[in-house]
Amino acid sequence: MPGLGTSFGRGGATTAQTDLARADAILIMGSSMAENHPVGFQWVMEARERGATLIHVDPRFTRTSAMADIWVPLRPGSDIIFLGALINYVLTNNRWFDEYVRHYTNATFLLRQDFKDTEDLGGVFSGWDEEKRQYDPTSWLYEESPEKETRGATGTAPTAGGHGQRGGEASKSNIFIKDESMQDPRCVFQVLKRHFARYTPEMVEEYCGVAQDVFLKAAEAFTNASGPEKTAAICYAVGWTQHSKGPQIIRSAAILQMLLGNIGRPGGGILALRGHASIQGSTDIPTLYDILPGYLPMPFFDVGTYTWDKYLEKHTAQTGIWASYESYIVSLLRAYYGDNAKKENDWGFDWLPRVTGDHSQLGYWLQMEDGKMDGLFVIGQNPVVGAPNGRLQRIALSKLKWLVVRDMVETETASFWYDSPEVRRGELDPKSIATEVFLMPAAGQAEKSGMFTNTQRLLQFHNKAVDPPGDARSDTWFIYHLGRLLKDKAARNRSARNEPMNALQWNYPTEGPTAEPKIDEIDWEINGFTWTDRKLIKSYKELKSDGSTACGCWIYAGFHPEPTLNKANQREPKDYLGHGWGFAWPNDSRVIYNRASAAPDGKPWSEKKKLVWWDEQKKTWTGLDRPDFDLRKSPDHPGDLRNGKGVDALPGDAPFILHSDGVAWLFVNSGLKDGPLPAHYEPLESIISNPLYPDHGTNPAAQTKQRPDNPYAKQPNDPRFPYVLSTYRLTEHHTAGGMSRTLPHLAELQPELFCEISPELAGELGIINGEWVTITTPRGIVSAHALVTSRVRPVTIGGRKIHTVGIPYHWGWKGMAQGDVANDLLAISEEPNVRIMETKALVCNLTRGHRFPDGAGALEQFQREIQRVA
Amino acid sequence: MSTFIHAMNAPTENPDIHSSHTTGFFTDSTLCIGCKACEVACKEWNDVPEDGLNLSGYSYDNTGSLSFSTWRHVKFVEGEIKPGDGGNSGNHLSWEFSSDVCKHCEVAGCLEACPTGALVRTEFGSVFLQPDVCNGCGYCTVNCPFGVVQRNEDDGRAFKCTFCTDRQKVGLEPACATACPTKSIMFGNLEELREHAQSRLSDLHGKGMKDAQIYDPKDTSVKGLHAFFLVRGDPRMYNLPPKPEVPIVYQKDAWRSAVIGSGAFLLAALIAFTGSRHSSRSQRKVSARRSRA
């Protein structure tokens, strides 16, 4: 989440779903929250019923639009134009929250002489290397900020995914010059004004397809609901992240909310709605290749962080929370390697693998297709249905030596070798596939104990209700015993290669007839404890860099402060923010950066919008939420950014304590690979050319991964693919369908694949509601029933009517509810910061009728069609 | 014979209906997000089978209507879509969702028609169908003014919403209301719900949503619903008839007509009979006279 991470410090939602009920306006964009987060949507409904204005910006009229006061349909992929125009609206109509902006953002900071904006360079920022297709971000630093010796932030390493900690990696951003008048043309505020000057309502009308009066209606509703007495919130989901510029769309929202003073305040904030139950958890304790738990970056070769000293130097900030970086990483290594971690061996740092290339999920599927991988574990995922370019994925699986799938049912991923479309077409032959497939039965969530970390950083423990049937086991059981067996094997061969495995501490006690690991022991390790006397710690502030503490995930420290007290398992909410129900990291603050809910002097901005404040009598911060701030630091604490150390160096009016300058970043001086400010680029496949920067049609730093098995339409405006394609989900199914297409009560609600088209497009092509249509992209061909509805509508861009084809992606060839795999249509592509594919805006063709049946001749027909169109 | 008895006695209001235990559903469609959690929760709790895997092509509704195997059903009504207006704008209908259910009528056609006593009024004021007593005659299905009750053609018996009587007996709310994330389905004391509905309606009218109305027909022979609705626009769009009547109210008239008709027929026959006797007597008199003459 570098969009939020670079803007505010932490890669997580800044607010809680319950807090939405206090909003005066809610903008939902890049999400159909009512459909995909129906339970959390109750607080949006509560806000609406209390009088808040609900605005939904979405190409389709969805179930969320049906609940909204204002629906704004826009062309898929034009989000930054729309949000940029909102920012420009705030800046040109004097709607920003002046005191908030001056004190709590870097608006007053001066930029370097050599910084050049996209407006100066026709679509790229200074530092662009056309040959390497990447930025050198040095010129984005503040005036006078020294460059660090280990230059290049995690976010700028070519191989990095960019999930890591941010703020201060590339520079010492605690050193800067301010222009309090905000008039200097090089100050961030003026740069911002110039950058967004061309994002006007006229531009929105022309290129988003949104009439100016509709845009202004939304702009007024949202900005009127902001200020000392009012707050407005923004909710987004994968409708923003799954673009070739997703983090920059989120950055636009962050800039808007900073200008309006809506971060860290009740009813404000940005709620990142996650794709499923523990997606936040799976970046906090990551299933990613580029970070360790708690957003500590992995060691990389290409930014020189492969030695302990360089690693520490690069990631340790002088000021703010990251000043204690060494405590976090040493405690983690202590938890990993136990007594084997010693100061003499750099706490076992050399046992960590080094990242040598793009090992992201999409990156390694291409390597698998190229025969460079031997085996794969697929746990809780059904990639051949849920991931882009399904045909490539299925063929790639056939190149493995072994594949382990753990699931509750036999998914399409487990059965690709005998019943996939490629087998049915004769493209793959089961007899010649050497992949050995192991299907292991997995326990469902009610059949195991464990923890989810949901969309609002909330840790929620769940207890096992029933034993899993037969041989089904929990994931904890599987990983623990797999590790145990691998360690046994490594112990028999103490070679250098096996050293990390032999050093690993892996002695969790087990219980019961199936030898299930005791989950408490794992939770204690995640929480952290003192190494010698095994006392659980209560806060990350207790972590030490001398090896005297162990902690599996420093941001979770304190959720299990006593052996019998698991705060994640508490179920008694005491207030509207839900304290007493679960545990929100960090420190159970439900709205983070909440120091910003009070003015610089420590008093709430208004009585109506108070959240935390400074109690002058008791000399402490107090309020309705746990203060996300040093409790004893008075508002007039001067701090010493230039010479001080740690959090103490930050002044008493600096709410963004992860940033080494203590403020939110309107302008990101380090940590993003595709620019310090958001700029509009067209999707990697688009019907129109970029109206703002004709020389740079698409995000220059994005990677298309174009190759014969991952082909693209010509860019822009390929006449063979005249329509926009957008994929999405429905309430009735769960992602790739393994847990919903197999259940009768869910399967019957959406029993088959369909696509949604407008009556205008149906009329042009002579399509009747319910009949078969076929959608084609250079990657794949999918047949679906047409649902003709005026909820999907064409937009007129440059006098041309542009039609959108909408298609939900839940179906596959197994289970009760079946259909073609919609994701076969998508390309593998990588947004530069998080390496995510573009699913929300690409191009396609659509024709009447069902094509490409299975059986004889199907393969030839398929290949002919692919070659004709590709 | 029992039908005859019912028809002659009914319709009568059950004196026990309005005890303090009388509970109801108030389904407010302006709060419904169309998630169908009610449908699924109902089927899960009551172990109702799936209804067939058929893509209807009609909006997002693939279960169609209430049936023997669908006791909660979310209706999707597509209207006019206009940029700038969300569905909560009072200007026009755009995409409406409403969760339909058995109405548990104050005067229930199904109950009045049931010959076996399978349909009973519970202590909660709801209408409960006991499947172990049902003989599958199907009289209830044609006597429901809303088309709610349906027979399972496989086993012959009729099924419908139980109002989660089993859950209510142990102090739990019905499954659908429990699962509803936005309080579109409210469960509680019937009279309190009716009061709440009135204030909700005036709120909505105050906000400019002039087409909102409560559907709870009290002026027809059903005399009000224990599961009533707040909907926008014409209730017929949600499968709610404008003037639902308990069919047997016509049966009463029909029986009266039948009684009057048959009485008249008897009378006519009697008259005819006595008349002919009279005339034959006269004839006999005549003949007697003649014979005398």
Interface residues (C-beta under 8 A of the other chain):
Chain A: A34 E35 P38 V39 F41 Q42 M45 R48 E49 L54 I55 H56 F61 R63 S65 A66 M67 A68 D69 I70 W71 V72 P73 V210 A211 D213 V214 K217 L730 T731 E732 P744 H745 L746 A747 E748 L749 Q750 P751 E752 F754 N769 G770 H785 L787 T789 S790 R791 R793 M816 A817
Chain B: L31 I33 G34 C35 K36 A37 E39 V40 K43 E44 P49 E50 D51 G52 L53 N54 L55 G57 S59 Y60 N62 T63 E78 E80 I81 P83 G84 D85 G86 G87 N88 S89 S94 W95 E96 F97 P181 T182 K183
